[in-house]
């Protein structure tokens, strides 16, 4: 029986990070471009803009984590 060849698998952090980053950019753009005049009345806070930034930061953290795992796997010589 032949030994199985090492396969490269997709780290789930890549698509999740890209999705959150893209949605964050879209939400931040929407919040910046089409901000309501009153925003949230008590604090005058543009929630779309700030949550867009939060999503971008989370997406970037997921992408950074996936890149770091890929580099570690490459240095060990095996898949993830």
Steps between C-alpha positions, in 0.01 A plus 500: 500500500637840407559751773270800488657813362495806721212719393471869545178597671336838507519667838149620589645826631578618145144515364360619833757777523446609141123498544508706819755743358296553182176547693676735739633715218154514343332587830760764588463656155124502537529656845739768377320582176137476607512590867164603636485856625406407855689169520426348840351791689636461854865473394498626141680179406504362147457130575542387139841664477628365831367148450659504154834575665443218751428253219810609307717454809352155567547399137860621504565302819362183339711551186810569710434186703459289185820639349687427819372141505600455134852623572533267798378206296745583221790519742406160643467355154142380527142614450328710769 
